[in-house]
């Protein structure tokens, strides 16, 4: 990440797990907006905290995996366990291999618990999820959704050329009305464009 300003023409570069973990803090602090992977990153042994999990869900970042992989992402965070929490901005050209997401009573998925929400748009292009395990459970007064890619589509963004492949285990034990599970998306609540 050194030597970059994190702007669209000079993204913060990610070459190892320490830089990927630091990315979260930069997004939360809103000091850096654009990130680009330059190598595969293995997060084995780390418990990932999503970077955009709290209202007003405006911690947007443009993330370019640049054709690389994030291996062994594990998240059981209490709010929207996933990579992003609520996807805001653009996430593209990355493959998640062997992710394990434990939803508890939250919307959950590998990329995001929510893909956008309200006026906050999340776009995803060429994102692949391989061999994922996503679970949701416990009692809740509201329905919660889980999916191999995302739990809930909450805004009119674009999901293009994205895939879930390999063995994906989805386990949903919520009994509340409105709880849904899906191999790709748990539930769609906005007129998003999903293609390819």
Contact map, one row per residue, 1 for C-alpha under 8 A:
1111000000011110001000000000000000000000000000000000000000000000000000000000000000000000000000000000000000000000000000000000000000000000000000000000000000000000000000000000000000000000000000000000
1111000000011000000000000000000000000000000000000000000000000000000000000000000000000000000000000000000000000000000000000000000000000000000000000000000000000000000000000000000000000000000000000000
1111100000000000000000000000000000000000000000000000000000000000000000000000000000000000000000000000000000000000000000000000000000000000000000000000000000000000000000000000000000000000000000000000
1111111001111000000000000000000000000000000000000000000000000000000000000000000000000000000000000000000000000000000000000000000000000000000000000000000000000000000000000000000000000000000000000000
0011111001110000000000000000000100000000000000000000000000000000000000000000000000000000000000000000000000000000000000000000000000000000000000000000000000000000000000000000000000000000000000000000
0001111111110000000000000000000111100000000000000000000000000000000000000000000000000000000000000000000000000000000000000000000000000000000000000000000000000000000000000000000000000000000000000000
0001111111110000000000000000000111000000000000000000000000000000000000000000000000000000000000000000000000000000000000000000000000000000000000000000000000000000000000000000000000000000000000000000
0000011111100000000000000000000011000000000000000000000000000000000000000000000000000000000000000000000000000000000000000000000000000000000000000000000000000000000000000000000000000000000000000000
0000011111100000000000000000000000000000000000000000000000000000000000000000000000000000000000000000000000000000000000000000000000000000000000000000000000000000000000000000000000000000000000000000
0001111111110000000000000000000001000000000000000000000000000000000000000000000000000000000000000000000000000000000000000000000000000000000000000000000000000000000000000000000000000000000000000000
0001111111111000000000000000000011110000000000000000000000000000000000000000000000000000000000000000000000000000000000000000000000000000000000000000000000000000000000000000000000000000000000000000
1101111001111100000000000000000101110000000000000000000000000000000000000000000000000000000000000000000000000000000000000000000000000000000000000000000000000000000000000000000000000000000000000000
1101000000111110001000000000000000111100000000000000000000000000000000000000000000000000000000000000000000000000000000000000000000000000000000000000000000000000000000000000000000000000000000000000
1000000000011111101100000000000000111110000000000000000000000000000000000000000000000000000000000000000000000000000000000000000000000000000000000000000000000000000000000000000000000000000000000000
1000000000001111101100000000000000001111100000000000000000000000000000000000000000000000000000000000000000000000000000000000000000000000000000000000000000000000000000000000000000000000000000000000
0000000000000111111100000000000000000011110000000000000000000000000000000000000000000000000000000000000000000000000000000000000000000000000000000000000000000000000000000000000000000000000000000000
0000000000000111111110000000000000000000111000000000000000000000000000000000000000000000000000000000000000000000000000000000000000000000000000000000000000000000000000000000000000000000000000000000
0000000000000001111111000000000000000000000000000000000000000000000000000000000000000000000000000000000000000000000000000000000000000000000000000000000000000000000000000000000000000000000000000000
1000000000001111111111100000000000000000000000000000000000000000000000000000000000000000000000000000000000000000000000000000000000000000000000000000000000000000000000000000000000000000000000000000
0000000000000111111111110000000000000000100000000000000000000000000000000000000000000000000000000000000000000000000000000000000000000000000000000000000000000000000000000000000000000000000000000000
0000000000000000111111111000000000000000000000010000000000000000000000000000000000000000000000000000000000000000000000000000000000000000000000000000000000000000000000000000000000000000000000000000
0000000000000000011111111100000000000000000000000000000000000000000000000000000000000000000000000000000000000000000000000000000000000000000000000000000000000000000000000000000000000000000000000000
0000000000000000001111111110000000100000000000000000000000000000000000000000000000000000000000000000000000000000000000000000000000000000000000000000000000000000000000000000000000000000000000000000
0000000000000000000111111111000000000000000000001110000000000000000000000000000000000000000000000000000000000000000000000000000000000000000000000000000000000000000000000000000000000000000000000000
0000000000000000000011111111100000000000000000000010000000000000000000000000000000000000000000000000000000000000000000000000000000000000000000000000000000000000000000000000000000000000000000000000
0000000000000000000001111111111110000000000000000000000000000000000000000000000000000000000000000000000000000000000000000000000000000000000000000000000000000000000000000000000000000000000000000000
0000000000000000000000111111111110000000000000000010000000111000000000000000000000000000000000000000000000000000000000000000000000000000000000000000000000000000000000000000000000000000000000000000
0000000000000000000000011111111000000000000000000011000000100000000000000000000000000000000000000000000000000000000000000000000000000000000000000000000000000000000000000000000000000000000000000000
0000000000000000000000001111111100000000000000000000000000000000000000000000000000000000000000000000000000000000000000000000000000000000000000000000000000000000000000000000000000000000000000000000
0000000000000000000000000111111110000000000000000000000000100000000000000000000000000000000000000000000000000000000000000000000000000000000000000000000000000000000000000000000000000000000000000000
0000000000000000000000000111111110000000000000000000000000000000000000000000000000000000000000000000000000000000000000000000000000000000000000000000000000000000000000000000000000000000000000000000
0000111000010000000000000110111111000000000000000000000000001000000000000000000000000000000000000000000000000000000000000000000000000000000000000000000000000000000000000000000000000000000000000000
0000011100100000000000000110011111100000000000000000000000011100000000000000000000000000000000000000000000000000000000000000000000000000000000000000000000000000000000000000000000000000000000000000
0000011101110000000000000000000111110000000000000000000000001111000000000000000000000000000000000000000000000000000000000000000000000000000000000000000000000000000000000000000000000000000000000000
0000010000111100000000100000000011111000000000000000000000001111000000000000000000000000000000000000000000000000000000000000000000000000000000000000000000000000000000000000000000000000000000000000
0000000000111100000000000000000001111100000000000000000000000011110000000000000000000000000000000000000000000000000000000000000000000000000000000000000000000000000000000000000000000000000000000000
0000000000001110000000000000000000111111000000000000000000000001110100000000000000000000000000000000000000000000000000000000000000000000000000000000000000000000000000000000000000000000000000000000
0000000000001110000000000000000000011111000000000000000000000000110100000000000000000000000000000000000000000000000000000000000000000000000000000000000000000000000000000000000000000000000000000000
0000000000000111000000000000000000001111100000000000000000000000000110000000000000000000000000000000000000000000000000000000000000000000000000000000000000000000000000000000000000000000000000000000
0000000000000011000000000000000000001111110000000000000000000000000111100000000000000000000000000000000000000000000000000000000000000000000000000000000000000000000000000000000000000000000000000000
0000000000000011100100000000000000000011111000000000000000000000000111100000000000000000000000000000000000000000000000000000000000000000000000000000000000000000000000000000000000000000000000000000
0000000000000001100000000000000000000001111100000000000000000000000001111000000000000000000000000000000000000000000000000000000000000000000000000000000000000000000000000000000000000000000000000000
0000000000000000100000000000000000000000111111000000000000000000000001111100000000000000000000000000000000000000000000000000000000000000000000000000000000000000000000000000000000000000000000000000
0000000000000000000000000000000000000000011111000000000000000000000000111100000000000000000000000000000000000000000000000000000000000000000000000000000000000000000000000000000000000000000000000000
0000000000000000000000000000000000000000001111100000000000000000000000000000000000000000000000000000000000000000000000000000000000000000000000000000000000000000000000000000000000000000000000000000
0000000000000000000000000000000000000000001111110000000000000000000000001100000000000000000000000000000000000000000000000000000000000000000000000000000000000000000000000000000000000000000000000000
0000000000000000000000000000000000000000000011111000000000000000000000001111000000000000000000000000000000000000000000000000000000000000000000000000000000000000000000000000000000000000000000000000
0000000000000000000010000000000000000000000001111100000000000000000000001111100001100000000000000000000000000000000000000000000000000000000000000000000000000000000000000000000000000000000000000000
0000000000000000000000010000000000000000000000111110000000000000000000000010100011100000000000000000000000000000000000000000000000000000000000000000000000000000000000000000000000000000000000000000
0000000000000000000000010000000000000000000000011111100000000000000000000010100111111000000000000000000000000000000000000000000000000000000000000000000000000000000000000000000000000000000000000000
0000000000000000000000011011000000000000000000001111100000100000000000000000000000111000000000000000000000000000000000000000000000000000000000000000000000000000000000000000000000000000000000000000
0000000000000000000000000001000000000000000000000111110011110000000000000000000000011111000000000000000000000000000000000000000000000000000000000000000000000000000000000000000000000000000000000000
0000000000000000000000000000000000000000000000000111111010000000000000000000001100011100000000000000000000000000000000000000000000000000000000000000000000000000000000000000000000000000000000000000
0000000000000000000000000000000000000000000000000001111110000000000000000000001000000000000000000000000000000000000000000000000000000000000000000000000000000000000000000000000000000000000000000000
0000000000000000000000000000000000000000000000000000111111000000000000000000000000000000000000000000000000000000000000000000000000000000000000000000000000000000000000000000000000000000000000000000
0000000000000000000000000000000000000000000000000000011111000000000000000000000000000000000000000000000000000000000000000000000000000000000000000000000000000000000000000000000000000000000000000000
0000000000000000000000000000000000000000000000000001111111110000000000000000000000000101000000000000000000000000000000010000000000000000000000000000000000000000000000000000000000000000000000000000
0000000000000000000000000000000000000000000000000001001111110000000000000000000000000001000000000000000000000000000000010000000000000000000000000000000000000000000000000000000000000000000000000000
0000000000000000000000000011010000000000000000000011000011111000000000000000000000000001000000000000000000000000000000000000000000000000000000000000000000000000000000000000000000000000000000000000
0000000000000000000000000010000010000000000000000001000011111100000000000000000000000011100000000000000000000000000000000000000000000000000000000000000000000000000000000000000000000000000000000000
0000000000000000000000000010000111100000000000000000000000111110000000000000000000000001111000000000000000000000000000000000000000000000000000000000000000000000000000000000000000000000000000000000
0000000000000000000000000000000011100000000000000000000000011111000000000000000000000000111000000000000000000000000000000000000000000000000000000000000000000000000000000000000000000000000000000000
0000000000000000000000000000000001110000000000000000000000001111100000000000000000000000011100000000000000000000000000000000000000000000000000000000000000000000000000000000000000000000000000000000
0000000000000000000000000000000001111000000000000000000000000111110000000000000000000000001111000000000000000000000000000000000000000000000000000000000000000000000000000000000000000000000000000000
0000000000000000000000000000000000011100000000000000000000000011111110000000000000000000001111100000000000000000000000000000000000000000000000000000000000000000000000000000000000000000000000000000
0000000000000000000000000000000000011100000000000000000000000001111100000000000000000000000111000000000000000000000000000000000000000000000000000000000000000000000000000000000000000000000000000000
0000000000000000000000000000000000000000000000000000000000000000111110000000000000000000000011100000000000000000000000000000000000000000000000000000000000000000000000000000000000000000000000000000
0000000000000000000000000000000000001111100000000000000000000000111111000000000000000000000011100000000000000000000000000000000000000000000000000000000000000000000000000000000000000000000000000000
0000000000000000000000000000000000000011100000000000000000000000101111100000000000000000000001111000000000000000000000000000000000000000000000000000000000000000000000000000000000000000000000000000
0000000000000000000000000000000000000001111000000000000000000000000111111000000000000000000001111000000000000000000000000000000000000000000000000000000000000000000000000000000000000000000000000000
0000000000000000000000000000000000000001111100000000000000000000000011111000000000000000000000011110000000000000000000000000000000000000000000000000000000000000000000000000000000000000000000000000
0000000000000000000000000000000000000000011100000000000000000000000001111100000000000000000000011111000000000000000000000000000000000000000000000000000000000000000000000000000000000000000000000000
0000000000000000000000000000000000000000011101110000000000000000000001111110000000100000000000011111100000000000000000000000000000000000000000000000000000000000000000000000000000000000000000000000
0000000000000000000000000000000000000000001101110000000000000000000000011111000000000000000000000011100000000000000000000000000000000000000000000000000000000000000000000000000000000000000000000000
0000000000000000000000000000000000000000000000111100000000000000000000001111100011100000000000000001110000000000000000000000000000000000000000000000000000000000000000000000000000000000000000000000
0000000000000000000000000000000000000000000000110000000000000000000000000111110011000000000000000000111100000000000000000000000000000000000000000000000000000000000000000000000000000000000000000000
0000000000000000000000000000000000000000000000011100000000000000000000000011111110000000000000000000011000000000000000000000000000000000000000000000000000000000000000000000000000000000000000000000
0000000000000000000000000000000000000000000000000000000000000000000000000001111110000000000000000000001101000000000000000000000000000000000000000000000000000000000000000000000000000000000000000000
0000000000000000000000000000000000000000000000000000110000000000000000000000111110001000000000000000000001000000000000000000000000000000000000000000000000000000000000000000000000000000000000000000
0000000000000000000000000000000000000000000000000100100000000000000000000000111111001100000000000000001001110001110000000000000000000000000000000000000000000000000000000000000000000000000000000000
0000000000000000000000000000000000000000000000001100000000000000000000000011111111101000000000000000111001111101100000000000000000000000000000000000000000000000000000000000000000000000000000000000
0000000000000000000000000000000000000000000000011100000000000000000000000011000111111000000000000000100000011111100000000000000000000000000000000000000000000000000000000000000000000000000000000000
0000000000000000000000000000000000000000000000011110000000000000000000001010000011111000000000000000000000000111000000000000000000000000000000000000000000000000000000000000000000000000000000000000
0000000000000000000000000000000000000000000000000111100000000000000000000000000001111110000000000000000000000011100000000000000000000000000000000000000000000000000000000000000000000000000000000000
0000000000000000000000000000000000000000000000000111100000000000000000000000001111111110000000000000000000000011110000000000000000000000000000000000000000000000000000000000000000000000000000000000
0000000000000000000000000000000000000000000000000001100010000000000000000000000100011111000000000000000000000001111110000100000000000000000000000000000000000000000000000000000000000000000000000000
0000000000000000000000000000000000000000000000000001000000010000000000000000000000011111111000000000000000000011011100001110000000000000000000000000000000000000000000000000000000000000000000000000
0000000000000000000000000000000000000000000000000001000011111000000000000000000000000111110000000000000000000000001100011110000000000000000000000000000000000000000000000000000000000000000000000000
0000000000000000000000000000000000000000000000000000000000011100000000000000000000000011111000000000000000000000000000001110000000000000000000000000000000000000000000000000000000000000000000000000
0000000000000000000000000000000000000000000000000000000000001110000000000000000000000011111100000000000000000000000000000111100000000000000000000000000000000000000000000000000000000000000000000000
0000000000000000000000000000000000000000000000000000000000001111100000000000000000000010111111000000000000000000000000000111101000000000000000000000000000000000000000000000000000000000000000000000
0000000000000000000000000000000000000000000000000000000000000011110000000000000000000000011111000000000000000000000000000001111000000000000000000000000000000000000000000000000000000000000000000000
0000000000000000000000000000000000000000000000000000000000000001111100000000000000000000001111100000000000000000000000000000111000000000000000000000000000000000000000000000000000000000000000000000
0000000000000000000000000000000000000000000000000000000000000001111111000000000000000000001111110000000000000000000000000000011100000000000000000000000000000000000000000000000000000000000000000000
0000000000000000000000000000000000000000000000000000000000000000101111000000000000000000000011111000000000000000000000000000001111000000000000000000000000000000000000000000000000000000000000000000
0000000000000000000000000000000000000000000000000000000000000000000011111000000000000000000001111110000000000100000000000000001111000000000000000000000000000000000000000000000000000000000000000000
0000000000000000000000000000000000000000000000000000000000000000000011111000000000000000000000111110000000000000000000000000000011110000000000000000000000000000000000000000000000000000000000000000
0000000000000000000000000000000000000000000000000000000000000000000000111000000000000000000000011111000000000000000000000000000001111000000000000000000000000000000000000000000000000000000000000000
0000000000000000000000000000000000000000000000000000000000000000000000111100000000000000000000011111100000000100000000000000000011111000000000000000000000000000000000000000000000000000000000000000
0000000000000000000000000000000000000000000000000000000000000000000000011110000000000000000000000111110000000100000000000000000000011100000000000000000000000000000000000000000000000000000000000000
0000000000000000000000000000000000000000000000000000000000000000000000001111000011000000000000000011111000011100000000000000000000011110000000000000000000000000000000000000000000000000000000000000
0000000000000000000000000000000000000000000000000000000000000000000000000011100010000000000000000001111100010000000000000000000000000111000000000000000000000000000000000000000000000000000000000000
0000000000000000000000000000000000000000000000000000000000000000000000000001110110000000000000000000111111111000000000000000000000000111100000000100000000000000000000000000000000000000000000000000
0000000000000000000000000000000000000000000000000000000000000000000000000001010000000000000000000000011111000000000000000000000000000011110000000000000000000000000000000000000000000000000000000000
0000000000000000000000000000000000000000000000000000000000000000000000000000000000000000000000000000001111100000000000000000000000000001111100010000000000000000000000000000010000000000000000000000
0000000000000000000000000000000000000000000000000000000000000000000000000000011110000000000000000000001111110000100000000000000000000001000000011000000000000000000000000000000000000000000000000000
0000000000000000000000000000000000000000000000000000000000000000000000000000000110000000000000000000001011111000110000000000000000000001000000011100001100000000000000000000000000000000000000000000
0000000000000000000000000000000000000000000000000000000000000000000000000000000111000000000000000000111001111101110000000000000000000111000000001110011100000000000000000000000000000000000000000000
0000000000000000000000000000000000000000000000000000000000000000000000000000000011000000000000000000101000111111100000000000000000000100000000000111111000000000000000000000000000000000100000000000
0000000000000000000000000000000000000000000000000000000000000000000000000000000011100000000000010011100000011111100000000000000010010100000000000011110000000000000000000000000000000000000000000000
0000000000000000000000000000000000000000000000000000000000000000000000000000000001111010000000000000000000001111100000000000000000000000000000000000110000000000000000000000000000000000000000000000
0000000000000000000000000000000000000000000000000000000000000000000000000000000111111110000000000000000000011111111000000000000000000000000000000000111000000000000000000000000000000000000000000000
0000000000000000000000000000000000000000000000000000000000000000000000000000000111011100000000000000000001111111111000000000000000000000000000000100011100000000000000000000000000000000000000000000
0000000000000000000000000000000000000000000000000000000000000000000000000000000100001110000000000000000000110001111110000000000000000000000000000000011111000000000000000000000000000000000000000000
0000000000000000000000000000000000000000000000000000000000000000000000000000000000000111000000000000000000000001111110001110000000000000000000000000011111101000000000000000000000000000000000000000
0000000000000000000000000000000000000000000000000000000000000000000000000000000000000111000000000000000000000000011111111110000000000000000000000000000011111000000000000000000000000000000000000000
0000000000000000000000000000000000000000000000000000000000000000000000000000000000000100000000000000000000000000011111111100000000000000000000000000000011100000000000000000000000000000000000000000
0000000000000000000000000000000000000000000000000000000000000000000000000000000000000000000000000000000000000000000111111000000000000000000000000000000001100000000000000000000000000000000000000000
0000000000000000000000000000000000000000000000000000000000000000000000000000000000000000000000000000000000000000000111111000000000000000000000000000000000100000000000000000000000000000000000000000
0000000000000000000000000000000000000000000000000000000011000000000000000000000000000001000000000000000000000000000111111100000000000000000000000000000000100000000000000000000000000000000000000000
0000000000000000000000000000000000000000000000000000000000000000000000000000000000000011100000000000000000000000001111111110000000000000000000000000000000111000000000000000000000000000000000000000
0000000000000000000000000000000000000000000000000000000000000000000000000000000000000111111000000000000000000000001110011111000000000000000000000000000000101100000000000000000000000000000000000000
0000000000000000000000000000000000000000000000000000000000000000000000000000000000000011111000000000000000000000001100001111100000000000000000000000000000001110000000000000000000000000000000000000
0000000000000000000000000000000000000000000000000000000000000000000000000000000000000000011100000000000000000000000000000111111000000000000000000000000000000111010000000000000000000000000000000000
0000000000000000000000000000000000000000000000000000000000000000000000000000000000000000011110000000000000000000000000000011111000000000000000000000000000000111110000000000000000000000000000000000
0000000000000000000000000000000000000000000000000000000000000000000000000000000000000000000111000000000000000000000000000001111100000000000000000000000000000001111000000000000000000000000000000000
0000000000000000000000000000000000000000000000000000000000000000000000000000000000000000001111110000000000000000000000000001111110000000000000000000000000000000111000000000000000000000000000000000
0000000000000000000000000000000000000000000000000000000000000000000000000000000000000000000001110000000000000000000000000000011111000000000000000000000000000000011110000000000000000000000000000000
0000000000000000000000000000000000000000000000000000000000000000000000000000000000000000000000111010000000000100000000000000001111110000000000000001100000000000001110000000000000000000000000000000
0000000000000000000000000000000000000000000000000000000000000000000000000000000000000000000000111110000000000000000000000000000111110000000000000000000000000000000111110000000000000000000000000000
0000000000000000000000000000000000000000000000000000000000000000000000000000000000000000000000001110000000000000000000000000000011111000000000000000000000000000000011111000000000000000000000000000
0000000000000000000000000000000000000000000000000000000000000000000000000000000000000000000000001111100000000100000000000000000011111100000000000001000000000000000001111000000000000000000000000000
0000000000000000000000000000000000000000000000000000000000000000000000000000000000000000000000000111100000000000000000000000000000111110000000000001000000000000000000011100000000000000000000000000
0000000000000000000000000000000000000000000000000000000000000000000000000000000000000000000000000001111000011100000000000000000000011111000000000111000000000000000000011110000000000000000000000000
0000000000000000000000000000000000000000000000000000000000000000000000000000000000000000000000000000111100010000000000000000000000001111100000000100000000000000000000001111000000000000000000000000
0000000000000000000000000000000000000000000000000000000000000000000000000000000000000000000000000000011111110000000000000000000000000111110000001100000000000000000000000011110000000000000000000000
0000000000000000000000000000000000000000000000000000000000000000000000000000000000000000000000000000001110000000000000000000000000000011111000000000000000000000000000000011110000000000000000000000
0000000000000000000000000000000000000000000000000000000000000000000000000000000000000000000000000000000110000000000000000000000000000001111100000000000000000000000000000000110000000000000000000000
0000000000000000000000000000000000000000000000000000000000000000000000000000000000000000000000000000000010000000000000000000000000000000111110000000000000000000000000000000011100000000000000000000
0000000000000000000000000000000000000000000000000000000000000000000000000000000000000000000000000000000010000000000000000000000000000000011111110000000000000000000000000000011100000000000000000000
0000000000000000000000000000000000000000000000000000000000000000000000000000000000000000000000000000000000000000000000000000000000000000001111100000000000000000000000000000000100000000000000000000
0000000000000000000000000000000000000000000000000000000000000000000000000000000000000000000000000000000000000000000000000000000000000000000111110000000000000000000000000000000111100000000000000000
0000000000000000000000000000000000000000000000000000000000000000000000000000000000000000000000000000000000000000000000000000000000000000000111111000000000000000000000000000011111110000000000000000
0000000000000000000000000000000000000000000000000000000000000000000000000000000000000000000000000000000011100000000000000000000000000000000101111100001000000000000000000000010101110000000000000000
0000000000000000000000000000000000000000000000000000000000000000000000000000000000000000000000000000000001110000000000000000000000000001000000111110001100000000000000000000000001111000011000000000
0000000000000000000000000000000000000000000000000000000000000000000000000000000000000000000000000000001000111000100000000000000000000111000000011111011100000000000000000101000000011100111000000000
0000000000000000000000000000000000000000000000000000000000000000000000000000000000000000000000000000000000011100000000000000000000000100000000001111111100000000000000000100000000001111110000000000
0000000000000000000000000000000000000000000000000000000000000000000000000000000000000000000000000000000000001100000000000000000010011100000000000111111000000000000100011100000000000111100000000000
0000000000000000000000000000000000000000000000000000000000000000000000000000000000000000000000000000000000001111000000000000000010000000000000000011111000000000001100000000000000000011100000000000
0000000000000000000000000000000000000000000000000000000000000000000000000000000000000000000000000000000000011111111000000000000000000000000000000111111110000000000000000000000000000001110000000000
0000000000000000000000000000000000000000000000000000000000000000000000000000000000000000000000000000000000111001111000000000000000000000000000011111111110000000000000000000000000001000111000000000
0000000000000000000000000000000000000000000000000000000000000000000000000000000000000000000000000000000000110000111000000000000000000000000000001110011111000000000000000000000000000000111110000000
0000000000000000000000000000000000000000000000000000000000000000000000000000000000000000000000000000000000000000011110000000000000000000000000000000011111100000000000000000000000000000101111010000
0000000000000000000000000000000000000000000000000000000000000000000000000000000000000000000000000000000000000000011111000000000000000000000000000000000111110000000000000000000000000000000111000000
0000000000000000000000000000000000000000000000000000000000000000000000000000000000000000000000000000000000000000001111111100000000000000000000000000000011111000000000000000000000000000000011110000
0000000000000000000000000000000000000000000000000000000000000000000000000000000000000000000000000000000000000000000100001000000000000000000000000000000001111100000000000000000000000000000001111000
0000000000000000000000000000000000000000000000000000000000000000000000000000000000000000000000000000000000000000001100001110000000000000000000000000000000111110000000000000000000000000000000111000
0000000000000000000000000000000000000000000000000000000000000000000000000000000000000000000000000000000000000000000000000111100000000000000000000000000000011111000000000000000000000000000000011100
0000000000000000000000000000000000000000000000000000000000000000000000000000000000000000000000000000000000000000000000000011100000000000000000000000000000001111110000000000000000000000000000011110
0000000000000000000000000000000000000000000000000000000000000000000000000000000000000000000000000000000000000000000000000001110000000000000000000000000000000111110000000000000000000000000000001111
0000000000000000000000000000000000000000000000000000000000000000000000000000000000000000000000000000000000000000000000000000111000000000000000000000000000000011111000000000000000000000000000000011
0000000000000000000000000000000000000000000000000000000000000000000000000000000000000000000000000000000000000000000000000001111100000000000000000000000000000011111100000000000000000000000000000001
0000000000000000000000000000000000000000000000000000000000000000000000000000000000000000000000000000000000000000000000000000011110000000000000000000100000000000111110000000000000000001000000000000
0000000000000000000000000000000000000000000000000000000000000000000000000000000000000000000000000000000000000000000000000000000111000000000000000001100000000000011111010000000000000011000000000000
0000000000000000000000000000000000000000000000000000000000000000000000000000000000000000000000000000000000000000000000000000000111100000000000000000000000000000001111110000000000000000000000000000
0000000000000000000000000000000000000000000000000000000000000000000000000000000000000000000000000000000000000000000000000000000001110000000000000000000000000000000111110000000000000000000000000000
0000000000000000000000000000000000000000000000000000000000000000000000000000000000000000000000000000000000000000000000000000000001110000000000000000000000000000000011111000000000000000000000000000
0000000000000000000000000000000000000000000000000000000000000000000000000000000000000000000000000000000000000000000000000000000001111100000000000001000000000000000111111100000000000010000000000000
0000000000000000000000000000000000000000000000000000000000000000000000000000000000000000000000000000000000000000000000000000000000111110000000000001000000000000000000111110000000000000000000000000
0000000000000000000000000000000000000000000000000000000000000000000000000000000000000000000000000000000000000000000000000000000000001110000000000111000000000000000000011111000000001110000000000000
0000000000000000000000000000000000000000000000000000000000000000000000000000000000000000000000000000000000000000000000000000000000000111100000000000000000000000000000001111100000001000000000000000
0000000000000000000000000000000000000000000000000000000000000000000000000000000000000000000000000000000000000000000000000000000000000011100000000100000000000000000000000111110000011000000000000000
0000000000000000000000000000000000000000000000000000000000000000000000000000000000000000000000000000000000000000000000000000000000000001110000000000000000000000000000000011111000000000000000000000
0000000000000000000000000000000000000000000000000000000000000000000000000000000000000000000000000000000010000000000000000000000000000001111100110000000000000000000000000001111100100000000000000000
0000000000000000000000000000000000000000000000000000000000000000000000000000000000000000000000000000000000000000000000000000000000000000001100100000000000000000000000000000111110100000000000000000
0000000000000000000000000000000000000000000000000000000000000000000000000000000000000000000000000000000000000000000000000000000000000000001111110000000000000000000000000000011111100000000000000000
0000000000000000000000000000000000000000000000000000000000000000000000000000000000000000000000000000000000000000000000000000000000000000000001100000000000000000000000000000001111100000000000000000
0000000000000000000000000000000000000000000000000000000000000000000000000000000000000000000000000000000000000000000000000000000000000000000001111000000000000000000000000000000111110000000000000000
0000000000000000000000000000000000000000000000000000000000000000000000000000000000000000000000000000000000000000000000000000000000000000000001111000000000000000000000000000011111111000000000000000
0000000000000000000000000000000000000000000000000000000000000000000000000000000000000000000000000000000000000000000000000000000000000000000000111100000000000000000000000001000001111100011000000000
0000000000000000000000000000000000000000000000000000000000000000000000000000000000000000000000000000000000000000000000000000000000000000000000001110001000000000000000000111000000111110111000000000
0000000000000000000000000000000000000000000000000000000000000000000000000000000000000000000000000000000000000000000000000000000000000000000000000111000000000000000000000100000000011111111000000000
0000000000000000000000000000000000000000000000000000000000000000000000000000000000000000000000000000000000000000000000000000000000000000000000000011100000000000000100010100000000001111110000000000
0000000000000000000000000000000000000000000000000000000000000000000000000000000000000000000000000000000000000000000000000000000000000000000000000011110000000000001100000000000000000111110000000000
0000000000000000000000000000000000000000000000000000000000000000000000000000000000000000000000000000000000001000000000000000000000000000000000000111111110000000000000000000000000001111111100000000
0000000000000000000000000000000000000000000000000000000000000000000000000000000000000000000000000000000000000000000000000000000000000000000000001110011100000000000000000000000000011111111100000000
0000000000000000000000000000000000000000000000000000000000000000000000000000000000000000000000000000000000000000000000000000000000000000000000001100001110000000000000000000000000011100111110000000
0000000000000000000000000000000000000000000000000000000000000000000000000000000000000000000000000000000000000000000000000000000000000000000000000000000111000000000000000000000000000000111111100000
0000000000000000000000000000000000000000000000000000000000000000000000000000000000000000000000000000000000000000000000000000000000000000000000000000000111100000000000000000000000000000001111100000
0000000000000000000000000000000000000000000000000000000000000000000000000000000000000000000000000000000000000000000000000000000000000000000000000000000011110000000000000000000000000000000111110000
0000000000000000000000000000000000000000000000000000000000000000000000000000000000000000000000000000000000000000000000000000000000000000000000000000000000111000000000000000000000000000000111111000
0000000000000000000000000000000000000000000000000000000000000000000000000000000000000000000000000000000000000000000000000000000000000000000000000000000010111110000000000000000000000000000001111100
0000000000000000000000000000000000000000000000000000000000000000000000000000000000000000000000000000000000000000000000000000000000000000000000000000000000011111000000000000000000000000000000111110
0000000000000000000000000000000000000000000000000000000000000000000000000000000000000000000000000000000000000000000000000000000000000000000000000000000000000111000000000000000000000000000000011111
0000000000000000000000000000000000000000000000000000000000000000000000000000000000000000000000000000000000000000000000000000000000000000000000000000000000000011100000000000000000000000000000001111
0000000000000000000000000000000000000000000000000000000000000000000000000000000000000000000000000000000000000000000000000000000000000000000000000000000000000001110000000000000000000000000000000111
